[in-house]
Amino acid sequence: MKKEFLDMRVRFFLTLIVMVSLFFLVMALKDWGIEILKKNQVELSKFAGKDLLKKLKDWNFYIYSQWYGKNLGQFIPIIGIIFAFPLFSREIENGTIEYLLTRRKRSRVFSDKVTVSLSLLIISIVILSLLPLMYTTFSSIRFNARYVPVLTLHAVIGSFVWYSVALLFSVIFNDQVKPLLSSFAILVITTVVGIIKPLRFFNTYSYIMSAKGMALEDITYSVISIVFIYLSYEIFKREEF
């Protein structure tokens, strides 16, 4: 598993650095953003109502809406895709897959890559989801963390869904560009389709950003992800390299 960790460490640490930096930027821009909105309060009230500015002054509303509901929430599927798309396609593209398969069984190669990458993905998502708790603990900000566990669960499962989608494409294609583009294309299509109310299930963003308990969706998305990973394994097991 050492090789798999070495392959993933740059992606893992870079993701954390970028997202943690984004978090502190969002926190630092709170007062500046409110001042900008004050100057445009008349125009703002036409589109967002008169109470938005007052709500944004409250740290609880600001953190939940600007971090979980926007910045982190929007990046969850992308992070899942980034962790998975090059796992096998890079090895195939570089011609190193044959070398790996001469040293280890296919099942071991697959399990090692998935175990390490998925573990690092979950760790990164949990850290990013708990950032507001860590930040407010060491500051004078009073933060009600009642929705954090649910949002963290949704973030982990949401990233798992798109990880499994990108993993499937990574096994199917023999270069790194196609899995990445295909995964993003599916993300865009499902998000657009999910705007239609009866098809809302396809829009994973509405799930990831929801602070409500959604046990049926939790189970369904998890099962879909497991099925995709199983299909990826079956394809990898039978693929000729």
C-alpha positions in Angstrom: 0.0 0.0 0.0 3.0 2.3 0.3 3.0 2.9 -3.5 -0.7 3.8 -3.4 -0.2 6.3 -0.6 2.8 7.9 -2.3 0.6 8.2 -5.5 -2.2 9.8 -3.5 -0.4 12.0 -1.0 0.1 15.0 -3.3 -3.6 15.0 -4.2 -4.6 14.6 -0.6 -2.5 17.4 0.9 -3.1 19.7 -2.0 -6.8 19.3 -1.6 -6.6 20.0 2.1 -4.4 23.1 1.5 -6.7 24.6 -1.1 -9.9 23.9 0.8 -8.6 25.0 4.2 -7.3 28.2 2.6 -10.7 28.7 1.0 -12.4 28.2 4.4 -10.3 30.9 6.1 -10.9 33.2 3.1 -14.6 32.8 3.5 -14.4 33.5 7.2 -12.2 36.5 6.7 -14.5 38.0 4.1 -17.6 38.0 6.3 -17.5 41.6 7.4 -16.3 42.8 4.0 -19.1 41.0 2.2 -21.7 42.4 4.6 -20.4 45.9 3.9 -20.7 45.4 0.2 -24.3 44.1 0.6 -25.2 47.1 2.8 -24.2 49.4 -0.1 -26.5 47.5 -2.4 -29.3 46.8 0.1 -32.1 48.2 -2.0 -31.2 46.0 -5.0 -30.5 43.0 -2.8 -33.9 43.2 -1.1 -35.6 42.8 -4.5 -34.1 39.4 -5.1 -33.2 38.0 -1.6 -35.6 39.7 0.7 -34.9 42.2 3.5 -33.8 39.6 6.1 -30.8 38.2 4.3 -28.4 40.9 5.4 -29.5 40.5 9.0 -29.1 36.7 8.8 -25.6 36.9 7.4 -24.5 38.8 10.4 -25.2 35.7 12.5 -22.2 33.3 12.5 -24.4 30.3 12.5 -26.3 31.3 9.4 -23.1 32.5 7.7 -21.1 29.3 8.3 -24.0 27.0 7.3 -24.9 28.9 4.2 -21.5 30.1 3.0 -19.4 27.0 3.9 -21.6 24.0 3.9 -24.2 25.4 1.5 -21.9 26.9 -1.0 -18.1 26.5 -0.9 -17.6 23.1 0.6 -20.9 21.8 -0.7 -20.1 22.7 -4.3 -16.7 21.0 -4.2 -17.7 17.7 -2.6 -18.4 15.9 -5.9 -15.3 17.4 -7.5 -13.1 16.2 -4.7 -14.6 12.7 -5.0 -13.8 12.7 -8.8 -10.3 14.1 -8.3 -9.4 11.3 -5.9 -10.6 8.5 -8.2 -10.2 9.4 -11.9 -6.4 8.6 -12.3 -6.3 5.5 -10.1 -6.2 3.0 -13.0 -6.2 5.1 -16.1 -2.9 6.6 -15.2 -1.3 3.2 -14.8 -2.8 2.1 -18.1 -1.7 5.3 -19.9 1.9 5.1 -18.5 2.1 1.4 -19.2 2.9 0.5 -15.6 -0.2 -1.6 -15.1 1.5 -4.7 -16.5 4.4 -4.3 -14.0 1.9 -4.1 -11.1 0.0 -7.2 -12.2 3.2 -9.2 -12.5 4.0 -8.5 -8.8 0.5 -8.8 -7.3 -2.9 -10.3 -8.0 -5.5 -8.2 -9.6 -7.7 -8.3 -6.6 -4.9 -7.1 -4.4 -4.0 -4.2 -6.8 -7.6 -3.1 -7.0 -8.2 -3.4 -3.2 -5.0 -1.5 -2.3 -5.7 1.4 -4.6 -9.4 1.7 -3.6 -8.7 1.3 0.2 -6.0 3.9 0.3 -7.6 6.5 -2.0 -11.1 6.1 -0.4 -9.6 6.3 3.1 -7.8 9.5 2.3 -10.9 10.9 0.6 -13.1 10.2 3.7 -10.4 11.7 6.0 -10.2 14.9 4.0 -14.0 15.3 3.8 -14.4 14.8 7.5 -11.6 17.3 8.3 -13.2 19.9 5.9 -16.6 19.3 7.4 -15.3 19.8 10.9 -13.3 22.9 10.2 -16.1 25.3 11.5 -16.0 23.4 14.8 -12.3 23.7 15.1 -12.3 27.3 14.0 -15.0 28.4 16.4 -13.5 26.4 19.3 -10.4 28.5 19.2 -12.2 31.8 18.7 -14.8 33.8 20.5 -17.5 32.8 18.0 -20.5 30.9 19.3 -21.5 28.2 16.9 -24.4 25.8 17.1 -23.1 22.6 15.7 -26.4 20.6 15.7 -26.4 20.2 11.9 -22.7 19.3 11.5 -23.0 15.5 12.0 -25.7 15.2 9.3 -23.9 17.5 6.9 -20.7 15.6 7.5 -22.5 12.3 6.7 -24.0 13.7 3.5 -20.6 15.1 2.5 -18.9 11.7 3.0 -21.6 9.8 1.1 -21.8 12.4 -1.6 -18.1 12.3 -2.2 -18.3 8.5 -2.2 -20.9 8.5 -5.0 -18.7 10.6 -7.3 -15.6 8.7 -6.3 -17.3 5.5 -7.5 -18.4 7.1 -10.8 -14.9 8.3 -11.6 -13.5 5.0 -10.5 -15.6 3.2 -13.0 -14.5 5.5 -15.8 -10.9 5.1 -14.6 -11.1 1.3 -15.2 -12.9 1.6 -18.5 -10.7 4.2 -20.2 -7.0 4.0 -21.0 -6.0 7.6 -20.5 -6.6 10.2 -17.7 -8.5 12.8 -19.6 -11.6 10.7 -20.5 -12.4 9.6 -17.0 -12.2 13.2 -15.8 -14.3 14.7 -18.5 -16.8 11.8 -18.4 -17.3 12.2 -14.7 -17.8 16.0 -14.9 -20.2 15.5 -17.8 -22.3 13.1 -15.7 -22.2 15.5 -12.8 -23.5 18.3 -15.0 -26.2 16.2 -16.6 -27.5 14.8 -13.3 -27.5 18.2 -11.7 -29.5 19.7 -14.5 -31.9 16.8 -14.6 -32.3 16.9 -10.9 -33.7 20.4 -11.1 -37.0 18.8 -12.2 -38.8 18.0 -8.9 -39.7 14.4 -9.6 -36.1 13.7 -10.6 -34.5 15.6 -7.7 -32.8 12.4 -6.5 -30.3 12.7 -9.4 -29.1 16.1 -8.1 -26.6 15.1 -5.5 -26.0 18.7 -4.5 -29.5 18.9 -3.0 -28.6 15.9 -0.9 -25.1 17.0 0.1 -26.2 20.5 1.2 -29.3 19.3 3.1 -29.2 19.4 6.9 -32.2 17.1 7.2 -31.9 13.5 8.1 -32.4 11.5 4.9 -32.0 7.8 5.8 -33.5 6.5 2.6 -31.1 8.6 0.5 -28.2 7.7 2.7 -28.8 4.0 2.0 -29.6 4.4 -1.7 -26.6 6.5 -2.5 -24.3 4.2 -0.5 -25.6 1.1 -2.3 -25.2 2.8 -5.7 -21.6 3.6 -4.9 -20.9 0.1 -3.7 -22.4 -1.3 -7.0 -20.3 1.0 -9.1 -17.1 -0.1 -7.2 -18.1 -3.7 -7.7 -18.7 -3.2 -11.4 -15.3 -1.5 -11.6 -13.7 -4.5 -9.9 -15.4 -6.9 -12.3 -14.3 -4.9 -15.3 -10.7 -4.6 -14.0 -10.6 -8.3 -13.3 -11.5 -9.2 -16.9 -9.7 -6.4 -18.7 -6.8 -7.3 -21.0 -3.8 -5.0 -20.6 
